[in-house]
Amino acid sequence: MKALLALLGPLLLGSCGPSKPECEDVAARAWAIVAPVLEAHSACSVDADCLEAHDAPRCANSCGVILASEGVDALRAAIDKANREICDEYDGDGCVHPPPVPLCPYLGPPVCNNGKCGRPNPNSRFGRPM
């Protein structure tokens, strides 16, 4: 019985690869490279300045990020850097990539609120205070 549980345990409980610190915190490390770029490229004047990008470091999950359209190249460079510096190491450690994000809820189009690109405010109509 113990042998059967040892064989089936990972299948029944789900297997996320090795339980090593470098596997568990990899997404946070990858996003730590990308987050400052998103913050630096969030300024806007109108909603049309903002866009939603459905891209992320390959060792992290995302339902998309909101940024100013002028920051797309910087975002791509940051994701490439995260892939090179974090995700390649993660792959080499035998970690298993995170599962895909389940269907993400639609939160409305990107909007410019108070000079910063973001998601619509869920407590307002069309992303703006009522």
N, C-alpha and C positions, 0 to 999 in steps of 0.2 A: 504494500500500500504506500509506504514512504517513497519507494522508487517511482511509483506512478504519479504521486503528487509532485515529486521533484521534476518529472518530465512535463506534466501538464500545468503546473503552477503558473509559469509565465504566460501560458496561453489563456488560462482562466482569469488571471488577474491583470493581464495586459503587460506587455514588455516595452519598456522605454529605454532599453539599452543599459549600459553600465551605470551604476549609481555612484558616480564620482563627482566631486564638486565641479570639475571642469565641464561635465555634461549638464549639470543642473543649473549653472549660472550663465551658460553660454548666451542665451537670448538677451539677458540683461547686459552682458558685456558688448554684444553686437549693437543693441539699441543705444548704448552709451556713446557710440561713435556717430550714430545717425541723429539722435535727439538734438544736439547743438545746432546741426544744420537746419533742422526743421524750425527751431526757435529763431535762428538768424534770418531765415527766409519766410517770415510770416506776415510782414508788413503789407498792408493793402489800403486802397482808397475806396474801391467798389467791389462787389461780389465777383465781377468778371476777372479780377486780379488773382483769384484763388482757384485752385484745382485740387482734385483728389487723385493721388497716385496709388495704384495698387501694386506696390513693389516693396520688398523688404529684404533684409539679409536672408540668405537661404537657410540659415540655422535658427531663424526666429519666425514667428507668425505675426500676421497683421491683417486687419480688416480694412487697411488703407490708411493713408496719412493725408493730411491737409496742409498745403503750403502755397506760397505765392508762386505764380507760374514762372517768375524769373529764377526761382531756385531749383528748377528741375535738374539742371546739369550738376549742381552741387550735391543734390540728393543722390543722383546716380554715382557720383564719385565717392560719396560716403558709404553707400551700399557696397560698392566694389571694394573699398578699403576694409569694411567689416567682413566681407566674404574672404578676403585674402588673409587678414590678420587674426580673425576669430574663427570663422567657419571652417577654414582649411585645417586649422589645428584641431578643431572639434571632430572633423571627419577622421583625422589621423589618430585620434584617441579612441576610435571605435564607437563613438556615440551615435545614437540613432536620431535622425532628424525628427523634429517635432511633427506630430500629425497635422494635416491641413486644418485650418480653422473651419469649424462648421459654418454653415451659411450665416453670413453676417447680416444683422438687421439693417435696413435702409434708414439712415438717419437724416436724410434730406441732402440737398446740394451743399457744397462748400459755400460759406458766406463770409463777408467781411464785417466783423463786429468790433466797433471801437478801434479801427485801424489794424486789426489782427485777423488773419485767416483762421477759420475754425469750423467746427460743426455747428449746425443750428442749435439754439437753445431749446431743449425739449419742453421747457415751461413757457414757450412763447409761440406766437403764430409766425411761421415762415422764418424762424431763427432770430427774430428781433423782439426785444421786450415789448410787452403789450401795454 
